Amino acid sequence: MSAAPAALVPDTPAHTVDAFHRGRFWLVQPKHGGHRAGMDAMMLAASVPSSFGGRLADFGAGAGAAGLAVLSRCPGAQAVLVERAPEMAAFAAATLAHPGNAHLSDRAAVLVADVTVSGRARAATGLADNDFDFVIMNPPFNAARDRATPEPLRKEAHVMEDGLFESWIRSAAAVVRPRGGLAVIARPEQLGAILDAISGRFGEAEMLAVHPRPDAAAIRIIVRAALGARGKLAIRPPLMLHARSGNGPDERSEMITNGLASLFGD
């Protein structure tokens, strides 16, 4: 992989080492500050087709959960974990250095870069035009008024900036190859902003809503599209996180969480 490595913090601060995909990979992530990965990252990774064997960029990678989940399920894929915050990029580097990830680490690299910059400034960070086959992104999509937090690293990971989807998707359109893929996870109310940002760039969009239970409103949406495609938006069957009775996971959501199925059925 050609991306520049992130500096690894020698005495990584308070952290946990967590198993994903039933122990097929491990994540070194902050115990308190910053973003802790969970179901969102696994659903985003599952939006990539199981047959994918190209080069993928994980925008806003944090400690690397979504990117590594793609590598865990797609043995021919390579991933660049793109993270703006040096502190979180150091956790991603620690994740790649974990012995339990030795079977994946030669297909991954960490790149410290701000995906909101454009043109030559973006290329100078290591994000060259037409260099990837797929971009996935889990932007900080909480509105500032929703979840204000005094902790800077957590705020950077969670709180949305004005024009975020436009700037992130603009960069995705620049770095992905023609007909390359894009997948975004966000809140349902942000669908309009996402569709506005992909208009004229990506087409053949597919949208899937994620519900806690069949009788509850959606809490997440995943949008997938292809660069330069012309097809119209398709709404796919929703994903239920929990079965109708009890609090146990729905069978399909459990398979997606554990890297045993793709989100869109491919």
C-alpha positions as CSV (number, residue, x, y, z in Angstrom):
1,M,0.0,0.0,0.0
2,S,1.3,3.5,-0.9
3,A,-0.4,5.6,1.7
4,A,1.8,7.3,4.3
5,P,1.8,5.6,7.7
6,A,0.4,7.4,10.7
7,A,2.6,7.8,13.8
8,L,1.8,5.2,16.4
9,V,1.5,6.5,20.0
10,P,4.0,4.5,22.0
11,D,1.9,4.6,25.2
12,T,-1.5,4.5,23.6
13,P,-3.9,6.1,26.1
14,A,-6.8,4.3,27.8
15,H,-8.1,2.0,25.2
16,T,-9.9,-1.3,24.6
17,V,-9.1,-4.1,22.2
18,D,-12.4,-5.4,20.8
19,A,-13.2,-8.4,18.6
20,F,-15.4,-8.0,15.5
21,H,-16.7,-10.5,13.0
22,R,-16.6,-13.2,15.7
23,G,-12.9,-12.6,16.3
24,R,-11.8,-12.4,12.7
25,F,-10.3,-9.0,13.3
26,W,-9.6,-6.7,16.3
27,L,-10.0,-3.0,16.9
28,V,-7.8,-0.9,19.2
29,Q,-10.0,2.1,20.1
30,P,-10.2,4.8,22.8
31,K,-11.9,3.8,26.0
32,H,-13.4,7.2,26.7
33,G,-12.6,10.1,24.2
34,G,-13.1,9.8,20.4
35,H,-15.5,7.6,18.5
36,R,-16.1,4.0,19.4
37,A,-17.1,1.8,16.6
38,G,-20.2,-0.5,16.5
39,M,-23.1,-1.5,14.3
40,D,-22.9,1.6,12.1
41,A,-19.4,0.6,10.9
42,M,-20.4,-3.0,10.3
43,M,-23.5,-1.9,8.2
44,L,-21.4,0.5,6.2
45,A,-18.8,-2.2,5.5
46,A,-21.5,-4.6,4.5
47,S,-22.7,-2.2,1.8
48,V,-19.6,-3.2,-0.3
49,P,-20.4,-6.2,-2.5
50,S,-18.9,-9.5,-1.3
51,S,-17.1,-10.0,-4.6
52,F,-15.3,-6.6,-4.3
53,G,-11.6,-7.0,-5.0
54,G,-10.4,-3.4,-5.6
55,R,-8.9,-0.5,-3.7
56,L,-11.1,1.1,-1.1
57,A,-10.9,4.4,0.8
58,D,-12.6,4.6,4.2
59,F,-13.2,8.3,4.8
60,G,-13.4,9.2,8.5
61,A,-12.0,5.8,9.4
62,G,-11.5,6.4,13.1
63,A,-9.8,3.3,14.5
64,G,-10.4,1.4,11.2
65,A,-13.5,-0.7,12.0
66,A,-15.4,-0.3,8.6
67,G,-12.3,-0.6,6.4
68,L,-11.1,-3.7,8.2
69,A,-14.6,-5.2,8.1
70,V,-14.5,-4.9,4.3
71,L,-11.1,-6.7,4.2
72,S,-12.4,-9.4,6.6
73,R,-15.3,-10.2,4.2
74,C,-13.6,-9.4,0.8
75,P,-10.3,-11.3,0.6
76,G,-9.2,-9.5,-2.6
77,A,-9.7,-6.0,-1.4
78,Q,-7.2,-3.4,-0.2
79,A,-8.1,-0.4,2.0
80,V,-6.7,3.0,3.0
81,L,-8.0,4.2,6.3
82,V,-8.3,8.0,5.9
83,E,-8.6,9.9,9.2
84,R,-8.2,13.6,9.9
85,A,-7.5,13.5,13.7
86,P,-3.9,12.3,14.3
87,E,-5.0,10.8,17.7
88,M,-7.6,8.5,16.0
89,A,-5.2,7.7,13.1
90,A,-2.8,6.5,15.8
91,F,-5.5,4.1,17.0
92,A,-6.0,2.9,13.4
93,A,-2.2,2.3,13.2
94,A,-2.3,0.4,16.5
95,T,-5.2,-1.6,15.1
96,L,-3.2,-2.7,12.0
97,A,-0.2,-3.5,14.3
98,H,-2.4,-5.8,16.5
99,P,-1.2,-9.5,16.1
100,G,-4.8,-10.6,15.6
101,N,-4.9,-8.5,12.4
102,A,-1.7,-9.9,10.8
103,H,-3.7,-11.6,8.1
104,L,-5.2,-8.3,7.0
105,S,-2.6,-5.6,7.8
106,D,-0.6,-6.2,4.5
107,R,-3.8,-5.1,2.6
108,A,-4.3,-1.9,4.6
109,A,-2.6,1.5,5.3
110,V,-3.5,4.6,7.4
111,L,-3.5,8.0,5.8
112,V,-3.8,11.2,7.9
113,A,-5.8,13.5,5.7
114,D,-8.7,16.0,5.7
115,V,-11.2,14.8,3.1
116,T,-12.9,18.2,2.9
117,V,-10.0,19.9,1.1
118,S,-10.1,20.0,-2.7
119,G,-7.9,20.0,-5.9
120,R,-4.2,20.1,-5.4
121,A,-4.4,20.4,-1.7
122,R,-6.3,17.1,-1.5
123,A,-3.8,15.4,-3.9
124,A,-1.0,16.6,-1.7
125,T,-2.4,14.8,1.3
126,G,-2.2,11.5,-0.6
127,L,-5.7,11.3,-2.0
128,A,-5.0,11.3,-5.7
129,D,-7.7,11.6,-8.4
130,N,-9.2,8.3,-9.8
131,D,-7.1,6.2,-7.3
132,F,-9.9,4.1,-5.7
133,D,-12.6,1.7,-6.8
134,F,-14.9,2.4,-3.8
135,V,-15.3,5.0,-1.1
136,I,-17.2,4.4,2.1
137,M,-17.9,7.1,4.7
138,N,-19.3,7.4,8.1
139,P,-19.2,11.2,8.6
140,P,-19.8,12.9,12.0
141,F,-23.5,13.4,11.3
142,N,-24.9,14.7,14.6
143,A,-26.0,18.3,14.5
144,A,-24.2,20.5,16.9
145,R,-27.5,21.2,18.8
146,D,-28.3,17.5,19.2
147,R,-25.3,16.3,21.1
148,A,-22.9,19.0,22.2
149,T,-19.9,17.6,24.0
150,P,-17.0,19.4,25.7
151,E,-14.5,16.5,24.8
152,P,-12.7,17.7,21.6
153,L,-11.9,14.4,20.0
154,R,-15.4,13.0,20.6
155,K,-16.9,16.3,19.2
156,E,-14.8,16.0,16.0
157,A,-15.9,12.4,15.5
158,H,-19.6,13.1,16.1
159,V,-20.6,16.7,15.3
160,M,-21.5,17.6,11.7
161,E,-20.0,20.7,10.1
162,D,-22.0,22.8,7.6
163,G,-21.8,21.4,4.1
164,L,-20.2,18.2,5.3
165,F,-22.0,15.8,2.8
166,E,-21.2,18.1,-0.1
167,S,-17.5,18.4,0.7
168,W,-17.0,14.7,1.5
169,I,-18.9,13.4,-1.5
170,R,-17.2,15.9,-3.8
171,S,-13.9,14.4,-2.7
172,A,-15.2,10.9,-3.1
173,A,-16.2,11.7,-6.7
174,A,-12.7,13.0,-7.4
175,V,-10.7,10.1,-6.0
176,V,-12.9,7.2,-7.2
177,R,-12.6,5.8,-10.7
178,P,-15.4,5.9,-13.3
179,R,-18.3,3.6,-12.3
180,G,-16.6,3.2,-8.9
181,G,-18.8,2.9,-5.8
182,L,-19.8,5.2,-2.9
183,A,-21.6,4.2,0.3
184,V,-22.7,6.6,3.0
185,I,-24.3,6.0,6.4
186,A,-26.3,8.8,8.0
187,R,-29.5,9.8,9.8
188,P,-32.8,9.5,7.9
189,E,-33.3,13.3,7.9
190,Q,-30.0,13.8,6.0
191,L,-31.2,11.8,2.9
192,G,-32.0,15.1,1.1
193,A,-28.5,16.5,1.7
194,I,-26.9,13.2,0.5
195,L,-29.0,13.1,-2.7
196,D,-28.2,16.7,-3.4
197,A,-24.5,16.0,-3.0
198,I,-24.5,12.9,-5.3
199,S,-26.6,14.6,-8.0
200,G,-24.6,15.0,-11.2
201,R,-21.8,12.9,-9.7
202,F,-23.1,9.5,-8.7
203,G,-26.2,7.6,-10.1
204,E,-28.0,4.3,-9.8
205,A,-28.4,5.1,-6.1
206,E,-29.8,2.6,-3.7
207,M,-31.2,3.5,-0.3
208,L,-31.8,1.2,2.6
209,A,-33.3,2.2,5.9
210,V,-32.3,0.6,9.3
211,H,-35.0,0.2,11.9
212,P,-34.6,-0.9,15.5
213,R,-37.7,-3.1,15.2
214,P,-40.5,-3.6,12.5
215,D,-42.8,-1.2,14.4
216,A,-40.2,1.6,15.0
217,A,-39.1,4.5,12.8
218,A,-35.8,4.2,10.9
219,I,-32.7,5.4,12.8
220,R,-30.1,5.2,10.0
221,I,-30.0,5.1,6.2
222,I,-27.3,3.7,3.9
223,V,-27.0,5.1,0.4
224,R,-25.0,3.4,-2.2
225,A,-24.3,4.8,-5.7
226,A,-21.9,4.5,-8.7
227,L,-19.8,7.4,-10.2
228,G,-21.1,8.6,-13.5
229,A,-24.1,6.2,-13.6
230,R,-27.5,7.5,-14.8
231,G,-30.0,5.2,-13.1
232,K,-32.6,6.5,-10.7
233,L,-32.9,6.0,-6.9
234,A,-34.1,2.6,-5.8
235,I,-35.4,1.9,-2.3
236,R,-34.4,-1.5,-1.0
237,P,-36.1,-3.6,1.7
238,P,-35.2,-2.3,5.1
239,L,-33.0,-3.9,7.7
240,M,-34.4,-4.7,11.2
241,L,-31.9,-4.7,14.0
242,H,-34.1,-6.7,16.4
243,A,-36.8,-9.3,15.9
244,R,-40.4,-8.3,16.5
245,S,-40.6,-10.3,19.7
246,G,-38.1,-9.9,22.5
247,N,-34.8,-8.0,22.3
248,G,-32.7,-10.5,20.4
249,P,-31.1,-9.5,17.1
250,D,-32.8,-10.2,13.8
251,E,-31.1,-13.0,12.0
252,R,-30.1,-10.9,9.0
253,S,-28.7,-8.1,11.1
254,E,-26.7,-10.6,13.1
255,M,-25.2,-12.0,9.9
256,I,-24.3,-8.5,8.7
257,T,-22.8,-7.6,12.1
258,N,-20.6,-10.7,11.9
259,G,-19.5,-10.2,8.3
260,L,-21.5,-13.2,7.0
261,A,-23.7,-11.3,4.6
262,S,-23.8,-8.1,2.5
263,L,-26.3,-5.4,3.1
264,F,-27.7,-5.1,-0.5
265,G,-27.6,-8.9,-1.2
266,D,-24.6,-8.9,-3.4
